[in-house]
Amino acid sequence: MIESLTPACGANGCDPPLEADNGRLVSESPGGTRHVSECWSGAVTITVHR
């Protein structure tokens, strides 16, 4: 199992790590914790941690 991941932007030509101050929203539900991050390029990444 992977212990730690660093989310990064996957948009074409863009791959900086998505830090907590990159416009991140956090939502908790029984299915897990969802992190929604926006990169400076305008791309949005959704990460789910269970």
Sine and cosine of phi, psi and omega as CSV:
sin_phi,cos_phi,sin_psi,cos_psi,sin_omega,cos_omega
0.00,0.00,0.59,-0.81,0.02,-1.00
-0.99,0.14,0.83,-0.56,-0.04,-1.00
-0.99,0.15,-0.58,0.81,-0.09,-1.00
-0.56,-0.83,0.73,-0.68,0.06,-1.00
-0.82,-0.57,0.54,-0.84,0.12,-0.99
-0.92,-0.40,0.95,-0.30,0.00,-1.00
-0.90,0.44,0.63,-0.78,0.02,-1.00
-0.70,-0.72,0.43,-0.90,0.03,-1.00
-0.92,0.38,0.69,-0.73,-0.01,-1.00
-0.94,-0.35,0.21,0.98,0.01,-1.00
-0.92,0.39,0.44,-0.90,0.01,-1.00
-0.82,0.57,0.82,-0.58,0.05,-1.00
0.97,0.26,0.24,0.97,-0.06,-1.00
-0.67,-0.74,0.76,-0.65,0.05,-1.00
-0.49,-0.87,0.53,0.85,0.03,-1.00
-0.95,0.31,0.47,-0.88,0.09,-1.00
-0.90,0.43,0.56,-0.83,0.01,-1.00
-1.00,-0.09,0.97,-0.23,-0.03,-1.00
-0.99,0.13,0.25,-0.97,-0.03,-1.00
-0.88,0.48,-0.42,0.91,-0.02,-1.00
-1.00,-0.01,0.19,0.98,0.04,-1.00
-1.00,0.00,0.74,0.67,0.05,-1.00
0.91,0.42,0.62,0.78,-0.07,-1.00
-0.99,0.14,0.72,-0.69,0.16,-0.99
-0.94,-0.35,0.58,-0.81,0.00,-1.00
-0.82,-0.57,0.73,-0.68,0.01,-1.00
-0.75,-0.66,0.76,-0.65,0.01,-1.00
-0.95,-0.31,0.66,-0.75,0.06,-1.00
-0.51,-0.86,0.16,-0.99,0.04,-1.00
-0.86,0.50,-0.39,0.92,0.00,-1.00
-0.99,0.14,-0.20,0.98,0.01,-1.00
0.64,-0.77,-0.04,-1.00,0.03,-1.00
-0.98,-0.19,0.80,-0.60,0.00,-1.00
-0.96,-0.28,0.76,-0.65,0.07,-1.00
-0.92,-0.40,0.83,-0.56,0.05,-1.00
-0.93,-0.38,0.88,-0.47,-0.06,-1.00
-0.85,-0.52,0.59,-0.81,0.07,-1.00
-0.91,-0.42,0.78,-0.63,0.03,-1.00
-1.00,0.07,0.30,-0.95,0.06,-1.00
-0.86,0.50,-0.37,0.93,-0.01,-1.00
-0.98,0.21,-0.18,0.98,-0.03,-1.00
0.99,-0.13,-0.14,0.99,0.03,-1.00
-0.95,0.30,0.54,-0.84,0.01,-1.00
-0.90,-0.44,0.72,-0.69,0.02,-1.00
-0.86,-0.51,0.71,-0.70,0.05,-1.00
-0.90,-0.43,0.81,-0.59,0.00,-1.00
-0.86,-0.52,0.73,-0.69,0.03,-1.00
-0.91,-0.42,0.79,-0.62,0.05,-1.00
-0.90,-0.43,0.82,-0.57,0.00,-1.00
-0.96,-0.27,0.00,0.00,0.00,0.00
